Amino acid sequence: MSALRLTALIAATVGLALSASAQSLAIVGGKVWTGTSQGTLENGTVIIADGQVVSVGPASAATVPAGALVVDAKGKWVTPGFISAFSRTGMVEVDAEESTDDTSASSSDYSVALDAADGFNPDATAIDVTRIEGITRIVVAPEASSNLFAGQGFITDTSGAVDSDIIRGAFLLVSLGERGASLAGGSRSAAWAQLRAALDDAASYPARYIASNDGTALNRVDAGALRAAATGDELILIEAQKATDLLAIMEFARQNPALRIAIVGADEGWRVAPQLAAAGIPVIVDAFSNLPASFEQLAATSENAARLVDAGVKVAIVNLGDNSHQARLAIQVAGNAVANGMSHEDAMRALTTVPAGIFGMQGLGVIGPGARADVVVWDGDPLEITTSPDDVLIDGVIQSKETRQTELRDRYLKLDEHNRPLAYVKP
């Protein structure tokens, strides 16, 4: 999907969603990290109306509109809502129960055409848990299972609303490296042959399919679904870890300059960081992936993110471990990246402006006039593990801080002994 089309879809959806629910607010006196050229305001005020940021500036110069709800942020941090740049949140409820897992479809006849948004469940318990930790937008990906094409990913908010704002077809996920090699027939050469043949099918669609339902690598439905990515109108997100695989992706990008490519994983990215920067290919990394868990991760290091940024690579930070339920840990991972050489500013960008840029999310990841009012008020530095949000806003609406876990906590925290059921007592 082109950035222009994505922007139009976002604007249209916002207009419909905010007409009945937005409220005027003033967040007063906080340390405002804007993500813009304004930098960080030590004593700032953010004015919000109709789901958008109206103004942001020094508290001394701000005028609070009459009737606005005032949020006292003195002594607190105020940031854009954080963005999880890669997760499977809302696609899985119980890992061990197949019927609640819509991430993959190994028995399907289709791959590229699989749309993960069709399986999204905004009622999944992980959505609320993710939201109360300060993440307001999630990039949700399917999982490759029948071949190296996982399918179409989407972007949504963490409101938990039945009519959550969903941007479909935000990217196509392709698995290369060890995983892709296994799915394509057993080798990396097989994976690359399948990818090139599939792009050839898409380039020849629909002419190649006039007389037959099958192309060289893809059936008619998948070839049609690949068309947007093959023409550069949709981002291709490629899973890969090993330095040599990353070099192969960069050569592929050089040979196909019309394609829009980003990489997720890149545990050995630091080894080819200058080349990635020169190629202009952004990466999405788990900055705490520091173990040689496989042969393609032998050079993994906790300094990966810092070294990539120092080389000029655009880096977004995520938690790739248990990414169906623990996308929220991306914030802790970013804090770990700071402890391993990344600047605080770059770590904040890796959770906001960089993922917004990778996926063309206009008006998100920043606090500035005209931006969408995804805003979080924190009780301290958001990258400190003891910090938590006091208020979370999505499109200018203050969100609930309740989850299934908090409800269970409150239910049993002060349980009346007289209400306990009869229990067996051993004689």
N, C-alpha and C positions, 0 to 999 in steps of 0.2 A: 504494500500500500504506500503510495507516495506521501511525503510529508504534508503536501498541500491538502490531499484528501483526508489525511488523519486529522489535520487541524480543523477542517470543515466539519468532520464528524463530531469532534470534541465540542466545538462551539455550538452545534445544533443540539447535542445532548444536554449540555449545560443549560441552555436556554429553557428547555422543557423541564429539567429537574428543579431549577431554582425558582421558578415563577411562584411556587406555592410555599416554599420551605425556608428561604433565606432570611437572615436576620441581620440588622446592623449591629456591629460590635466594635469596641475599641479595646485593644490590648495595650495596656499603659505601663510604661516604666521598665520594661524588660531589656535584657541584653539581646538585641535582635541580630541574628545572623541572616543576612538577606540573600546571599548567593549571587548578588549583583555587584555593580561597580560601587554601590554605597558601602559595601563591606559590612562590618559589624558595628552596630550602634550600641554604645554602652548603656544609654538610657533612652530607649526609643519607644515610639508609639505606632501601632499598626491599626489603621482604620479599615473596616471591612463592611461592604454593603452589597446586596444582591449576589452573594456568592463570590465576589471578587475583592481583591485588595484595592482600596481606593487611594490610600497614601501610606507612606512609611517614612518616618523622619524623627528628629530629636523630640523628646517629650515636651520640652520647653516651648517648641514652636507648633505643637499640634493643637487642633481644635476638635474636641469630641462632639459629634453631632448630637443634637437634642434627641432624647429617647433611646440612644444606643445603649446596649448592654455593655457595661464596663468590666473588663477582666484585669484585675490587679496583678501585674507581672513583676513587681519590684523584687529584685534579688533573684530573678529567674531568667532562664534562657528562652528565647522565642526563635523557632526555626521553621523552615518549610517542612511539610510532611515528608518523611523519608520514603524512598522508593526502593522496593525490593526488585532488583533488575533480573532476577531469575528465580523461579520457585514453581512448586506444583500445589500451592495452597488453594484449597477449595476443590481439588480434584480427588482427594482421598479423605475418607473419614476414619476408617479402621484399616491399618496396613495389612493385617492378617485376614481380612474379609474381602475376597475378590469382588463381590457385588458392590462394594463401596469405593472401588478404585477404578477411575476412568482415565488414568494417565496413558495407557497403552492398549493396543488391540492386535496382539500377535497373530490372531486367526483371521483378520480382516483381509479382504481383497484389495483394500486401499491403504495408502500411506500418506502421500502429499496432501490429499484432499481431506484428511481427518482434521476436524476443527475442534480443538480442545474446549472452546467456549460452550459447545453443546453439552459438555459434561460438568460444567462449573456449578457448584452448589454454594450459594451465598450463606446458607445456614450451617455450613461446616464449622465445627467448634474452633478450628484453627484460625478462621477469619477474625473473630472477636479477639482472640489472643494476640494476633498480629497487630490489630488496630490499637489496642491499649498500650502497646509498646512504642507507638509513634510512627508506625508505617501506614501511610494512607493510600498508597498505590502499589499494586503488585503486578509484575510481569509473569504470566503463567504459561508454562511450556508443557507440551505432551512429551512422551518418552518413546524413543525409537524402539521397535520390537520386531516388525516383520522384515524391514530392511533399513538402510541408513537414514531414510526420511521419516522423521517423527510425526510431522504434520504441522498444522497452523497453530501458532500461539496467540495469546490475547493479552490485553491490559485491562485491569479493572480496579475499582476502589475497594476499600476494606470496610465499607459501611455495614455490610451484612444485609442490606436491603434486598428484597426480592427483585426489584428493578435496578440493581446495581449498574452503574455506568460501565459498559463493556465495549471495548474497541476490538473487534474481530480482525483476524488476518493481519496482526501487527508485525508478524515475522514468521519465517519458515525455519524450523529447527532441523539441522542435519548433523548426524553423528559420524565423526571420522575417528582417527586414531585406532586404538585397540578395539573399542566397541564397534565402530563402523566396519572395521575389517572383519570382525566376527559375523556381523549381520549381512555383509555383502558377499560372503562366500569363503572367508578364511584368510584374506590377506589385504594389506593396504592397497595394493595394485588393483584388486577386485573392487574395492570401494571407490577408488578414483575412476575406474572404468564405468562403474554404474552411475556415478554422479555426472560424468561428461555425456554419457549416452542419454540420461534423463533430460539434461539441458537441451540436447539436440532434439529430443522428442517434443519438448515444450516450444522450441524455436520453430518446429515444423507443424505445430498444432494450428488449425484443425485439419490441414490438408492431408497429413500423413494418416489420418484416421477416417477418411471418407469411405474406404473399402474394408476397414478392419477396426476392431475395438482395441487392438494391441499395437504398441509401437516397439521400438528397440528395447526400452527398459521399463516403460510405463504404460498402463492402460489409458483409455481415453479420458476418464475422469481425473486421474492424477496428473496427466499431461496438461489438462486445462487448468488445474489448480496451481501448477508450477509456473504458469505463464507470467504471473505478476512478478515473481522473484527473478525469473530468467530475463526480464526486461528492465530490471532495476527499480521497479515500482514497489517492491516489498523487500524488507531486510532479510538477508540470509544469516542466521545465527548458527555458527558451526562449533560443535563440541570437539575439543582437541586439547592435549596436554603437552606432548613431547615437542622439544625444540625443532626436530626435523619435520614433524607434522606441521608445525606453525610455518616453517619455511616453505613447505609445499603449498600451504594455503595462500601465502603471500605471492608465490609464483602464479598460482591459479588466478588470483585477483588481478595480477599484472596482465595476464593473458585475456582477462574478461573485464575490462575497465568499466563496463556499464553496470556491473553487479555491485550491490551494497552489502558489505560483509562485516560482521563482528564475530568475535571469538569468545566462547565461554569455557572456563577451565584454565588453560594456559599456565599450568603449574611450573613449567619450565620456560615461561615467557621471558624471564629476566636474561636468559642466555641469548636471546635474539631481540632484545628490547630496541636497539637502534634501528633494526630493520622494520620492526612493527611501527615505530614512530614515523619512519620515512614512508612507509606504505599507507599511513593514515588509518590503520585498522584498530578500532578500540577493542578492549578486552574486558571481560567480566570475570573477576577472580574471587576465590575464597582465600582471603589473605592469611588465613590460619592453617592452610593446607601445607604442612611442612614435613610430611613423612613419605618415604619411598614406598607407597602402598602398592605400586605396580611398576612394571618395567618402563612405563612411559612417564613415571613421576620420580625417577631416581634423583633428579636435581631439584626437587621441591624444597622451598625455603620460606621461612616466615618473612623474609625481606623482599619477596617477589614483588609485592605491590609497590613498595617504596622505590625499588630499582626501576620498575617500569615507568613510574611517574617521573623519576629523575631523568629518564631517557626521552621524555616527551610523549609517552603513550597516554591516551585517555583511558582511565581505569575506573570501573565501577566495582563495588565490593558487595558480595553476597555471602550467605551461608549455604554451601552446597550439600552439607550433611543433613539428612532428614529434611530436605527442602519442602516437603509437603506439610510439615507441622511446625518447623522451626525457622521460618524465614526471618522472624523477628531477631534472631541472633546475628544478623548482618551488622547490627549496630555494635554489638560486642566485638565482632570480628574487625570492624573498622577501628575500634579502640586498640585492639591488639596490633593492628598495622601501624598505629602511631607509636606504640611501644617498640616497634621494630623498624623505625627509621622514617616513616611517612609523616609529613607535617599534619597538624590538626586541620588546617584549611583544606588540604588535599583529601583527607579522609572524609570531611564533611561534603565536599564536592562529589566524592565517590558514592555517596548515598542520596544525592539530590540532582545537581546540574548535569553530571555526566550521564547517569542513566536516562534522564529526561532527553538529553541530546541524542543518545544512541537510538532511542525509539521514537524520536520526533514528538515528544509529549510537550506541546506548546503550553506555556503558562503554568507549568508545574516545576517543582524543584527550586523555586525562588520565591522571595517575598518582595514584590515590587508593584507599582501601579499597573492595574490591568491583569495581574496574575490571578489564577484561580486560588481561592482562599483555602488551600490545604495548609494548615498552620498548626504547630504543636507548641504548647507552653510546658517547659520542663522545670523541675525543681533544682536543677543544676546543669553542669556540663553534660550534654546528651551522650558523649562518648565514655563517660565514667560509668562503671558497672552498677554503682549504687544509685544512679539517677533514674527517675521515672517521670512520665508525663503527668501533669496535673490536668491539662485540657487538650483534647484532640479535635480539630475542626476539619471537616471534609466539605469542600465547596461552601464554606462559611457557616456550616451547621455544626454545633457542638455535639460530639458523639457520646454515646453511652460508654461508661467504663466497666460495664458488667460483662462477665463471661460465665460460661458454665462452671469454671473453676472458682470464680469469686462467689458465685451463688452457693456452691457446695461448702466453701469456706465459711460463709456467713451462717449457713444452716447449722453447721456442726460446731462452730466456734464456742457458742454458749448454749449448748443443748440442755434443756430442762431435764434433770435426772428422772422426774416423775413421768416423763413422756416416753421413756425408753421401753421397748417391748419386753415381754417376759423372756427370760433367758434360762438356759439350763444351768444348774448349779451342781457341781460334782459333790456327791455325799462325802 
